[in-house]
Every structure is written in structure tokens, then in C-alpha cells.
Amino acid sequence: DLLLSNSCIPFLGSTEGLDFRTLLLDEERGRLLVGAKDHIFQLNLVDVNKNVKKIYWPAAKEKVELCKLAGKDAHTECANFIRVLQPYNRTHVYVCGTGAFHPLCGYIELG
């Protein structure tokens, strides 16, 4: 219904089925951070398809292999699913992902 009424703009930047997991709204700077499978997106609030920035952050290959050896599904479990997007200060965001069952965290500078 939203598409038919022209009430929304769908995000077209991801056709890979990236399994979006977490969001961080930054109204002050007009952006939305989206955590997904192996990716972090920075979207423009006015037009989510304009000037999309993307960080590719996969789990380490050896962690993915360990995950698969443990009997987990390579496509739905053995990846770096971004779970935490938390403002740290005015210039950085704290980010954590599952890392194929070996969690990892870091800071992203928002330039």
C-alpha cells in the first residue's frame, strides 16, 4: 500500500538479501545507519538511495570455517551479523558483530 500511494522510498542499494538487523537514527546529521549481514550502511534520511555509503565487514575466513565445522549453516549463521550500532561521541559509532560466533567490536569514524 505504501508503494502504491507513493508514501515511501524503498532502499534499492541492497539486492543481496543482507538480513538487516539493527538501526541507528541520526536526525541531527540526517542519516540512518543500518547493520546487516557483513555490511554497515549509511543512508540519507531524505532519500535512502542517494549517496549510500557502505562498509563491508565480514567475519574472518578461519572463523567462518570453524563455524561451518561446528555444524552451523554457512549462509544464515556463519557471517558477521551487525548487532550493535551505538553512538560513542560526535565523530564515532561503536559497532559490534557476531563474527561467525566469535564476536568482534570496533569504532567507525563518521566523516
MARKOL-859340 format. One line per 10 residues: number of its first residue (from 1); for each residue x, y, z of N, C-alpha, C. Coordinates in steps of 0.001 Angstrom, whole numbers. Layout:
NUM> X Y Z X Y Z X Y Z; ...
//
This chain:
1> 807 -1195 0 0 0 0 857 1269 0; 1951 1238 776 2822 2410 830 3435 2707 -537; 3874 1667 -1232 4458 1868 -2560 3433 2422 -3539; 2231 1896 -3504 1182 2349 -4414 765 3789 -4153; 851 4205 -2909 443 5576 -2568 1599 6575 -2663; 2781 6115 -3083 3974 6967 -3151 4303 7601 -1804; 4077 6846 -723 4338 7335 629 5699 6918 1157; 6446 6182 369 7758 5736 843 8728 5626 -333; 10003 5585 25 11063 5357 -954 11780 4085 -533; 11635 2989 -1273 12317 1747 -874 13823 1861 -1075
11> 14569 1219 -186 16027 1183 -288 16402 187 -1370; 17013 670 -2447 17361 -170 -3594 18827 -589 -3595; 19579 -135 -2610 21019 -365 -2603 21439 -1769 -2264; 20522 -2611 -1870 20901 -3959 -1478 19940 -4972 -2060; 20404 -5697 -3054 19587 -6754 -3634 20095 -8129 -3213; 21148 -8155 -2371 21751 -9420 -1985 21035 -10097 -825; 19992 -9508 -284 19326 -10087 877 20228 -10085 2076; 20617 -8929 2521 21651 -8807 3546 21152 -8962 4980; 19899 -9250 5184 19404 -9564 6519 19659 -8410 7497; 18958 -7319 7322 19121 -6144 8162 18776 -6464 9611
21> 19618 -6016 10546 19479 -6401 11941 19305 -5245 12910; 19950 -4131 12675 19919 -3041 13650 19970 -1698 12941; 19406 -687 13587 19334 658 13017 19812 1685 14037; 20402 2753 13541 20757 3887 14381 20370 5150 13631; 19396 5857 14160 18905 7090 13545 19702 8273 14067; 20244 9072 13154 20981 10290 13494 20259 11453 12821; 19201 11945 13482 18394 13024 12907 19189 14310 12741; 20091 14576 13666 20872 15811 13630 21678 15937 12333; 22221 14830 11863 23032 14840 10644 22273 14287 9438; 21015 13926 9624 20179 13470 8512 20597 12142 7919
31> 20953 11194 8795 21391 9898 8271 20843 8754 9127; 20854 7590 8507 20429 6363 9166 21519 5328 8944; 22016 4751 10036 22977 3667 9933 22221 2362 10052; 22549 1417 9178 21864 133 9135 22904 -974 9237; 22733 -1839 10227 23599 -3002 10378 22958 -4195 9698; 23753 -4934 8951 23235 -6059 8178 24239 -7208 8228; 24016 -8196 7397 24946 -9316 7282 26202 -8846 6548; 27318 -8793 7262 28633 -8423 6713 28734 -6984 6218; 27736 -6129 6489 27744 -4764 5981 27185 -3769 6993; 27658 -2536 6875 27074 -1403 7581 26807 -343 6518
41> 25569 148 6480 25174 1166 5512 24940 2489 6215; 25296 3566 5539 24921 4909 5981 24022 5491 4901; 22769 5754 5267 21769 6227 4318 21371 7663 4620; 20987 8374 3591 20491 9744 3692 19012 9687 4072; 18587 10436 5087 17198 10384 5533 16211 10957 4517; 16658 11885 3690 15761 12476 2700 15519 11505 1549; 16576 10849 1086 16471 9861 9 17446 8731 324; 16929 7601 767 17785 6491 1208 18648 5903 99; 18384 6262 -1146 19167 5751 -2270 20195 6753 -2786; 20298 7915 -2147 21223 8955 -2582 22474 8919 -1699
51> 23635 8879 -2317 24918 8896 -1609 25023 7814 -538; 24628 6610 -868 24721 5495 72 26196 5172 300; 26568 5066 1566 27919 4638 1915 27812 3260 2537; 28787 2393 2227 28718 1015 2675 30090 555 3134; 30104 -130 4263 31321 -767 4765 31096 -2269 4707; 32006 -2972 4079 31969 -4431 4037 32825 -4942 5192; 32219 -5672 6135 32910 -6141 7331 32551 -7602 7591; 33142 -8510 6833 32820 -9935 7007 33572 -10527 8197; 33128 -11688 8623 33862 -12451 9631 35144 -12984 8982; 36147 -13213 9797 37401 -13784 9292 37134 -15162 8690
61> 37818 -15464 7598 37605 -16738 6893 37787 -17943 7812; 38802 -17895 8680 39026 -19031 9582 37887 -19188 10594; 37261 -18084 10999 36109 -18154 11915 34886 -18723 11195; 34728 -18375 9924 33627 -18929 9136 33816 -20438 8980; 35037 -20875 8725 35311 -22309 8582 35042 -23048 9893; 35460 -22484 11025 35169 -23098 12327 33669 -23195 12566; 32960 -22173 12186 31511 -22134 12332 30859 -23261 11522; 31309 -23426 10294 30763 -24492 9441 31106 -25872 9993; 32331 -26030 10518 32735 -27306 11109 31891 -27649 12336; 31373 -26623 13007 30520 -26826 14178 29093 -27198 13784
71> 28838 -27286 12473 27523 -27705 12003 26549 -26572 11748; 27026 -25354 11774 26160 -24201 11524 26003 -23984 10017; 24919 -23342 9638 24646 -23062 8230 25528 -21915 7742; 26246 -22143 6666 27201 -21159 6142 26535 -19862 5711; 25308 -19910 5230 24651 -18712 4704 23827 -17957 5742; 23292 -18665 6723 22402 -17993 7676 22997 -17818 9071; 24144 -18441 9351 24717 -18341 10694 26193 -17960 10713; 26940 -18331 9690 28396 -18145 9697 28797 -16875 8954; 28400 -15760 9510 28731 -14452 8926 28918 -13468 10075; 29170 -12232 9740 29268 -11185 10751 27981 -10363 10714
81> 27013 -10776 11507 25748 -10050 11593 25931 -8884 12545; 25769 -7671 12043 25953 -6474 12864 24773 -6379 13829; 25076 -6352 15134 24039 -6349 16168 23983 -5048 16963; 25099 -4333 17035 25151 -3119 17862 25650 -1954 17024; 24890 -877 17033 25297 419 16483 24974 1429 17582; 25992 1933 18239 25771 2808 19394 26617 4072 19248; 25999 5252 19383 26810 6471 19337 27878 6433 20435; 29096 6799 20076 30181 6850 21055 30491 8296 21420; 30694 9104 20389 30874 10550 20580 30413 11232 19291; 30740 12476 19092 30241 13197 17913 30842 12691 16606
91> 31950 11973 16672 32626 11550 15445 32654 10041 15230; 32317 9255 16254 32452 7807 16143 31195 7071 16613; 31027 5878 16046 29958 4963 16445 30635 3653 16855; 30164 3095 17952 30643 1796 18419 29814 729 17722; 30480 -274 17132 29814 -1295 16325 30276 -2677 16778; 29320 -3595 16907 29659 -4988 17222 28920 -5923 16275; 29606 -7003 15924 29010 -8022 15070 29264 -9408 15649; 28543 -10381 15133 28645 -11744 15651 29942 -12442 15257; 30549 -12040 14149 31830 -12604 13733 31828 -14109 13577; 30729 -14689 13074 30605 -16142 12902 30828 -16856 14244
101> 30099 -16409 15266 30164 -16944 16627 31475 -16624 17334; 32179 -15586 16878 33370 -15044 17536 33215 -13515 17506; 32403 -12983 18429 32038 -11553 18392 33243 -10616 18296; 33035 -9549 17550 34057 -8529 17404 33399 -7158 17399; 34123 -6178 17929 33611 -4811 18028 34672 -3840 17547; 34239 -2652 17216 35151 -1613 16779 34467 -275 16733; 35211 728 16323 34697 2083 16215 34733 2500 14743; 33687 3158 14313 33634 3696 12957 33659 5210 13053; 34580 5822 12312 34608 7275 12254 33624 7730 11199; 32740 8619 11593 31723 9131 10665 32199 10460 10113
111> 32794 10419 8935 33362 11629 8337 32348 12465 7631
//
